[in-house]
Amino acid sequence: MEPEPRNVVDLGAARAAREPRLLRQVYGEVLRNERRDQDRSLDDVARAVGMSKQYLSEIERGRKDPSSEILGSVCNALGMPVEQLLEQGIRRMSAHRAIGTTQQTTVELRAA
């Protein structure tokens, strides 16, 4: 007699999806993706802005909370309107929230 298959749920991933993301993390991802899409280096963009590449890296990784002036300068160096950064940030946060809600519902249904 074969054992019945068990549903395995990654509760860590479900919890992570429910946790709110920080705005600085979302904006950092958007900026990093734009820089990479342009095939530009951290050093190139950092020089255009007038900051160290270490600081730009920390912004992209969501470890620093840059001022609106810094965000504007990075956007300008990338040729990206600030409105695009805001719009993409909203989309990502909404998608993250929707995924978290879906995963939470799935975990609750499987636990029942």
WOCORWO-V706991 format. One record per backbone hydrogen bond with DSSP energy under -0.5 kcal/mol. CO is the residue of the C=O (numbers start at 1). NH is the residue of the N-H. If there is no record, write none. Layout:
BEGIN
CO,NH
CO,NH
END
This chain:
BEGIN
6,8
7,9
9,11
10,14
11,15
12,16
13,17
14,18
15,19
22,25
22,26
23,27
24,28
25,29
26,30
27,31
28,32
29,33
30,34
31,35
32,36
33,37
34,38
35,40
36,39
41,45
42,46
43,47
44,48
45,49
46,50
46,51
52,56
53,57
54,58
55,59
56,60
57,61
58,63
58,64
59,62
64,66
67,71
68,72
69,73
70,74
71,75
72,76
73,77
74,78
75,79
75,80
76,79
81,84
81,85
82,86
83,87
84,88
85,89
86,90
87,91
88,92
89,93
90,94
91,95
92,96
93,97
94,98
95,99
96,100
97,101
98,102
99,103
100,104
101,105
102,106
103,107
104,108
105,109
106,110
107,111
108,112
END
